[in-house]
Structure formats: C-alpha cells, structure tokens
Amino acid sequence: MNPLSMFNLMLRDVVSGLFLRGLFCEFLGTVFFLFISLSSVVLWPHAGPLSWDSITDEPLPMLKSSPVCSTNPLHVSLAFGVSLALACVCFGEVHLNPVVTLALVASLRVSPWRAVLLVVAQLLGALSACALLLGITPIALRSNLGINEVAPGVYPYQALLVEMAVTFQLVLCVQAATHPKSVFTTVAPAVTGLSVTLGHLMAIGFTGCGMNPARSFGPAVLSMNFHNHWVFWVGPCAGSLLAWLLHDLLLHPRWSCLGDWVTECKEVLLKDLSKQLRSPENNMEA
C-alpha cells in the first residue's frame, strides 16, 4: 500500500462525527478529572483550628502566607480516585490517561493514528486544567500545583519501579473491568477509581504518584520544572505494556505468542479501516 492510500485511510478513520465527539469528551474529561484532583493537593493557608471560644468580634488573625500542601495521603488519594470515577460516569468511555490509550493500541482496539489524537487531547486537557487552577490559586500558593517529584532519598530507578508498579495495577484493572466477559463491566468506573486510590496510597511517599503522564505533564509545564520528568513517562508506559502482556497473552490469551500479535497487527494496519470501523468488536470510541 502506497503512502497516499495509507494517509487516506488514516484520515477517513479519524474524521468522523463520533470520533470527534469522543475526542472532545477526552479533552473535557481530562480537564474535569485533573482540575478537581490537583485542587486537592493545593490547600489554602490557614491559622489552625478554630473553637467556639475563639470566635469574638475581633478581626480574625492573619493567615499564614506560606503555601501549604496536603500531607494526608488519604485526602489526595480519595480526591483522585473519586474524581476519575465521576469523570468516567459523566463523559462515557474515556481514557484520560496516555498509558491506558497505549495499552488499547497494543491490544489492537484503537488505531495508532486515533491514539495520537487522543493523547494530544489528554495533554491539552491537562494543560487547561492546570491553567485554570493557576488562575484561581492565590499568588502565595502558586509555587506548587501538584507537580510530581522524586522524594528526597529515593533514587530515580526506585521511583521508576514504583511508577511501573502502580501503573501496572491500574492498567490491568482497567483491562479486567472492561473485558466483555467481566462481571464488573457495569461498575468499571468505580473499580478504576479504587485502583487509582490504591496507587496513590502506595506511591505518594515516593513520587507523589504520577501513574498518568498527562497528570505529570501539566504541572511540569506550568511550573517549568522537568527535573526527573522522564520517570513519569517511562515508568507508566513500561507498566502499561507489562499489564497488556499479562492480560492479553496469559490471563485472557488472544494470541499464542508475540509472533501472532505481530502478524495480526500488520493485517489491521494494512486492511481497509472503513471495514474495521463497521465491526462492533474493534470499534473503540474514546
């Protein structure tokens, strides 16, 4: 197949009303998810707990001007997990995470050219969410917008392994919950939200828990801080591919070996995509 024919097939695959609507939902869902989630990381300064005895007609004491970030892992973990579950309920079959899209590409459920546009929508959504958060955050609190950083004393390779582990369990959970034969299909958003909560409870002390390159990308760009940023791309991508291998080759085998996957991958890429889109089994709208 010549490059022009291939380009025509790619264009026909992405230029459709359903996919463009799905692309918009992907963007809006990422804004919804990350704006609420990252807001939980940035806390307003406070003057300590108030009691009834302290309530007088006198003016309230001056608030601390130094930025305070949440030190309660459960607080942040629940915010990320619940907001993701609600975003999935509100916007439908959205990914909201480049590594989830990567796993679907590897399992041949999403075409590579669609995946590129989905990831772009996710990254733009992350930037928009962080820009909104920056706009409503007082100047004293803008030094931390929930950026992911490797904790002091943690080596980059250790942070990489942690990110791989939490992303592995997330992607495996998504694949298991959305499998056609799964009994958890109807509650997949709740199951995925629990997986995100679990990942944060594990990884917050090591990396702040990325588990989503878009979530790490937005704060890094707005803060212009890319120190060890590669950890939050390489780790989640590696964990996602490991989860795909386990699910599609061992737990619910679709191919007997990687060679069969390569053969089918070539067939999918080269055949007429207009026929593929009419097949309910392979149609995966965002």
C-alpha positions in Angstrom: 0.0 0.0 0.0 1.4 3.4 -1.1 1.8 6.2 1.5 -1.0 8.2 -0.1 -3.5 5.4 0.2 -2.4 4.9 3.8 -2.9 8.5 4.6 -6.4 8.5 3.1 -7.3 5.5 5.3 -6.0 7.3 8.3 -7.9 10.4 7.5 -11.1 8.5 6.9 -10.6 6.8 10.3 -10.3 10.0 12.3 -12.6 12.4 10.5 -16.0 11.1 11.8 -18.6 12.7 14.0 -18.5 10.0 16.6 -14.7 10.1 17.0 -14.6 13.9 17.0 -17.2 14.0 19.8 -15.2 11.3 21.6 -12.1 13.5 21.2 -13.9 16.4 22.8 -15.1 14.2 25.7 -11.5 13.1 26.2 -10.3 16.7 26.5 -13.2 17.8 28.7 -13.0 14.7 30.9 -9.2 15.3 31.5 -9.9 18.9 32.5 -12.6 17.8 34.9 -10.6 15.0 36.4 -7.3 16.9 36.8 -8.7 20.2 37.9 -10.6 18.6 40.8 -7.7 16.2 41.6 -4.9 18.7 41.6 -7.0 21.2 43.6 -6.9 18.6 46.4 -3.1 18.9 46.5 -3.0 22.6 46.9 -4.5 23.7 50.3 -5.3 27.3 51.3 -3.1 28.7 54.1 -4.8 28.5 57.5 -4.3 29.8 61.0 -5.0 26.5 62.7 -8.3 25.0 64.0 -10.9 27.4 65.4 -13.0 26.8 68.5 -16.2 28.4 69.8 -14.2 30.2 72.5 -12.0 31.9 69.9 -15.0 33.4 68.0 -15.2 37.0 69.0 -15.9 40.3 67.4 -12.2 40.9 66.9 -10.8 40.5 63.4 -9.5 37.1 62.5 -5.7 36.6 62.8 -3.6 37.0 59.8 -3.4 33.8 57.8 -0.1 32.2 57.2 1.3 33.3 53.8 3.4 30.3 53.1 2.0 27.7 50.8 0.7 24.5 52.4 0.2 21.3 50.6 -1.7 18.3 51.7 0.3 15.9 53.9 -2.7 13.5 54.2 -2.3 10.6 51.6 -5.9 9.6 52.1 -7.2 13.1 51.3 -5.4 13.2 48.0 -5.9 9.6 47.1 -9.7 9.8 47.5 -9.8 13.0 45.5 -8.0 11.4 42.6 -10.0 8.2 42.7 -13.4 9.7 43.1 -12.9 12.4 40.5 -11.7 9.8 38.0 -14.7 7.6 38.6 -17.1 10.6 38.2 -15.3 11.7 35.1 -15.8 8.3 33.5 -19.5 8.3 34.5 -20.1 11.8 33.1 -18.2 11.5 29.9 -18.5 7.8 28.9 -15.8 5.6 27.6 -12.9 8.0 28.1 -9.3 7.1 28.8 -8.0 10.2 30.5 -4.5 8.7 30.6 -2.0 8.2 27.7 -0.8 4.8 29.1 -4.4 3.5 29.0 -4.5 4.6 25.4 -1.2 2.9 24.8 -2.5 -0.4 26.2 -5.5 -0.2 23.9 -3.2 0.4 20.9 -1.1 -2.6 21.9 -4.3 -4.8 22.1 -5.3 -3.5 18.7 -8.5 -1.9 20.0 -7.5 1.6 19.0 -5.7 2.6 15.8 -2.3 4.3 16.3 -3.4 7.5 14.5 -6.5 7.8 16.7 -4.3 7.2 19.7 -2.1 10.1 18.8 -5.0 12.5 18.7 -6.4 11.1 22.0 -3.1 11.6 23.7 -2.9 15.2 22.3 -6.4 15.8 23.7 -5.3 14.5 27.1 -2.2 16.6 27.2 -4.2 19.7 26.2 -6.8 18.9 28.8 -4.0 18.6 31.5 -2.6 22.0 30.5 -6.0 23.6 30.6 -6.8 22.1 34.0 -3.5 23.4 35.4 -4.1 26.8 33.8 -7.5 27.0 35.4 -6.1 26.0 38.8 -3.3 28.6 38.4 -5.9 31.2 37.7 -7.9 30.7 40.8 -4.9 30.0 43.2 -3.6 32.9 45.3 -0.1 34.0 44.4 1.3 32.7 47.7 0.2 29.1 46.8 1.4 29.0 43.1 4.8 27.5 43.9 3.2 24.1 44.0 0.5 23.0 41.6 0.8 19.3 42.4 4.0 18.7 40.4 5.3 15.1 40.6 8.8 15.0 42.1 11.0 12.1 43.3 11.1 12.3 47.1 14.4 13.0 48.8 16.4 9.8 49.4 14.6 8.0 46.6 16.8 7.1 43.6 15.4 7.6 40.1 15.5 3.9 39.4 13.4 3.3 42.6 10.9 5.9 41.5 10.8 4.3 38.1 9.9 0.9 39.6 7.2 2.5 41.8 5.6 4.2 38.8 5.8 1.0 36.9 4.1 -1.0 39.7 1.2 1.4 40.3 0.6 1.9 36.6 0.7 -1.9 36.1 -2.1 -2.5 38.6 -4.1 0.4 37.1 -4.0 -0.8 33.5 -4.5 -4.4 34.5 -7.6 -3.3 36.5 -8.9 -1.3 33.5 -8.5 -4.2 31.1 -10.1 -6.7 33.5 -13.0 -4.4 34.4 -13.8 -3.6 30.7 -13.3 -7.1 29.4 -16.5 -8.2 27.6 -16.8 -11.3 29.9 -16.1 -9.4 33.1 -18.8 -9.3 35.7 -17.5 -5.8 36.7 -18.3 -4.1 33.4 -21.2 -2.1 34.8 -19.2 -0.8 37.7 -15.9 -0.3 35.8 -15.7 3.5 36.7 -15.9 2.6 40.4 -13.4 -0.2 40.1 -11.0 2.1 38.2 -11.4 4.8 40.8 -10.5 2.4 43.5 -7.4 1.3 41.6 -6.3 5.0 41.3 -6.9 5.5 45.0 -4.8 2.4 45.8 -2.0 3.6 43.5 -1.8 6.9 45.3 -1.8 5.4 48.7 1.2 3.4 47.7 3.2 5.9 45.6 2.6 9.3 47.2 5.6 9.0 49.5 7.9 8.0 46.7 7.0 10.2 43.7 3.8 12.0 44.6 2.2 9.3 42.3 2.2 10.1 38.7 0.6 7.0 37.1 -0.6 9.3 34.3 1.9 11.1 32.1 -0.8 13.8 31.4 -1.2 14.4 35.1 2.6 14.9 35.4 2.9 16.9 32.2 0.5 19.7 33.1 2.0 20.9 36.4 5.6 20.4 35.0 4.9 22.8 32.1 3.1 25.4 34.2 5.9 25.3 36.8 8.7 24.8 34.2 10.1 22.1 36.3 11.1 19.0 34.3 13.6 17.5 36.8 13.4 13.7 36.6 10.3 14.2 34.4 11.3 11.2 32.3 10.5 8.9 35.2 6.8 9.8 34.9 6.7 8.8 31.2 9.0 5.8 31.1 7.7 4.1 34.2 4.0 4.3 33.4 4.5 3.3 29.8 6.5 0.3 30.8 4.0 -0.7 33.4 1.2 -0.3 30.9 2.8 -2.6 28.4 3.6 -5.2 31.1 -0.1 -5.2 32.1 -1.1 -5.6 28.5 1.3 -8.6 28.0 -0.1 -10.3 31.1 -3.7 -9.7 30.3 -3.8 -10.5 26.6 -1.1 -13.2 26.4 -1.7 -15.1 29.7 -4.9 -14.2 31.6 -7.2 -13.8 28.6 -5.0 -15.0 25.7 -5.8 -13.6 22.3 -2.6 -14.8 20.7 -0.4 -17.8 21.4 2.8 -15.8 21.0 4.1 -12.4 20.1 4.6 -13.5 16.6 0.9 -14.0 16.1 0.3 -10.5 17.5 2.8 -9.0 15.0 1.0 -10.8 12.1 -2.4 -9.5 13.2 -1.0 -6.1 13.8 0.2 -5.9 10.2 -3.2 -7.1 8.9 -5.0 -4.5 11.0 -2.8 -1.6 9.8 -3.0 -2.6 6.2 -6.6 -3.6 5.7 -9.4 -1.1 4.8 -10.1 0.8 8.0 -13.6 1.6 6.9 -14.5 -2.1 7.2 -12.8 -2.2 10.6 -14.9 0.7 11.9 -18.1 -1.1 11.0 -17.1 -4.1 13.2 -18.5 -3.6 16.8 -15.8 -5.7 18.3 -13.0 -3.4 17.1 -14.8 -0.1 17.4 -13.4 1.7 20.5 -14.7 5.2 20.7 -13.0 7.5 23.2 
